[in-house]
Amino acid sequence: MATTEQQIFQRLSDSLKAAAECCDKLAAEPKTGPNYVRLRRHLSLIEGAARQAAHWREDSRWLKVGLDAAHCHAKAGDWLRSHAPRLYFTKLAASLRQIYISTERLRTMPTGRMGAILPIPHHAHTKSLVPVGWTKSNSGLLMPSAGAA
């Protein structure tokens, strides 16, 4: 049975809310084990649902939601291992709630486009205008590297 778009977005919103609640608990309670396990599970579900939404809607903007969830997961683990202040988890909960608001806006906002929404390619910065495998002589002539001696 295939997952529907409605199920994907329901999972995304439920997990965003639950992950924020886990962060609230991590900020308040010294016992972190079960809450951290639940937080990890919900962040993983967010990442997967965002990936499915990107595929379902052919919209690469959803991939950023998944990347944000992965980033939150890495940061939360670092904070617990380094015994960082619990205030960080309060801020993470606020960020997850803001992500929820932005995903609802992205879900319901018209795109004004037909077809796939792909990321905007960025041009690579090159240091040299000389092609690979070629050498520039003193006179400015380009010669193959093997023939330049």
ChimeraX attribute file (.defattr): number of C-alpha atoms within 10 A of each C-alpha:
attribute: neighborCount
match mode: 1-to-1
recipient: residues
	/A:1	3
	/A:2	5
	/A:3	9
	/A:4	12
	/A:5	14
	/A:6	10
	/A:7	12
	/A:8	19
	/A:9	19
	/A:10	13
	/A:11	18
	/A:12	26
	/A:13	20
	/A:14	14
	/A:15	24
	/A:16	26
	/A:17	17
	/A:18	20
	/A:19	27
	/A:20	25
	/A:21	20
	/A:22	24
	/A:23	27
	/A:24	20
	/A:25	20
	/A:26	25
	/A:27	20
	/A:28	14
	/A:29	11
	/A:30	9
	/A:31	11
	/A:32	15
	/A:33	11
	/A:34	11
	/A:35	18
	/A:36	20
	/A:37	12
	/A:38	17
	/A:39	25
	/A:40	21
	/A:41	16
	/A:42	24
	/A:43	26
	/A:44	17
	/A:45	21
	/A:46	27
	/A:47	23
	/A:48	19
	/A:49	25
	/A:50	26
	/A:51	21
	/A:52	21
	/A:53	25
	/A:54	21
	/A:55	14
	/A:56	13
	/A:57	15
	/A:58	14
	/A:59	17
	/A:60	18
	/A:61	18
	/A:62	21
	/A:63	20
	/A:64	14
	/A:65	24
	/A:66	23
	/A:67	15
	/A:68	17
	/A:69	25
	/A:70	17
	/A:71	12
	/A:72	19
	/A:73	18
	/A:74	12
	/A:75	15
	/A:76	21
	/A:77	13
	/A:78	12
	/A:79	14
	/A:80	16
	/A:81	9
	/A:82	9
	/A:83	9
	/A:84	12
	/A:85	11
	/A:86	18
	/A:87	14
	/A:88	16
	/A:89	23
	/A:90	20
	/A:91	15
	/A:92	19
	/A:93	25
	/A:94	16
	/A:95	15
	/A:96	24
	/A:97	19
	/A:98	14
	/A:99	18
	/A:100	20
	/A:101	14
	/A:102	12
	/A:103	20
	/A:104	14
	/A:105	11
	/A:106	13
	/A:107	14
	/A:108	8
	/A:109	9
	/A:110	8
	/A:111	10
	/A:112	5
	/A:113	7
	/A:114	6
	/A:115	8
	/A:116	12
	/A:117	14
	/A:118	11
	/A:119	10
	/A:120	7
	/A:121	6
	/A:122	6
	/A:123	6
	/A:124	6
	/A:125	6
	/A:126	7
	/A:127	6
	/A:128	7
	/A:129	7
	/A:130	12
	/A:131	10
	/A:132	9
	/A:133	9
	/A:134	15
	/A:135	18
	/A:136	15
	/A:137	11
	/A:138	7
	/A:139	6
	/A:140	8
	/A:141	9
	/A:142	14
	/A:143	15
	/A:144	12
	/A:145	12
	/A:146	9
	/A:147	8
	/A:148	11
	/A:149	7
